[in-house]
Amino acid sequence: MDFLMSLQKERDSYLIDKMKKLSLLFGVLLMSSCTSNTIFEKPEDLIPKDTMAFLLTDLYIASTAQFEKNLQLAKNVNYMPLIYNKYGIDSTRYKASNLYYVSIVDEYDELLKLVNANLKERQKTLEEAQKKNKDSISNSILQNLNQK
């Protein structure tokens, strides 16, 4: 009986060892297949890089604004069609262009840097406008207090 148990343990150990080696081989194959440098064919109606940067900027703003209340106090509004209309494109053209740019990592990185710069510029403009608005409200309140 002890002999059979030790034989079973030996067999289980052998199978576990083989499974470890097989899973390691599978993992290596999977990782090596995921590191391809596939660059997709340039679409005929590729959105130019500078336009794509502005488009992505607007899409990022629209995607975050979706969960905020708008002037009509509505939430979960899909602004994407409005952005597509603004640039005169459809979602298929956007997806094809985005897929092409994503396949060229260095170019997409530059594109995202442009988007980041655009977002920072818009944030700066918004903060300046809010400060002017706040200052004008403060001045109006002070004038009203001084008139009394």
Secondary structure, 3 states (H helix, E strand, C coil): CHHHHHHHHHHHHHHHHHHHHHHHHHHHHHHHHCCCCCCCCCCCCCCCHHHHHHHHHHHHHHHHHCCCCCCCCCCCCCCHHHHHHHHCCCHHHHHHHHHHHHHCHHHHHHHHHHHHHHHHHHHHHHHHHHHHHHHHHHHHHHHHHHHC
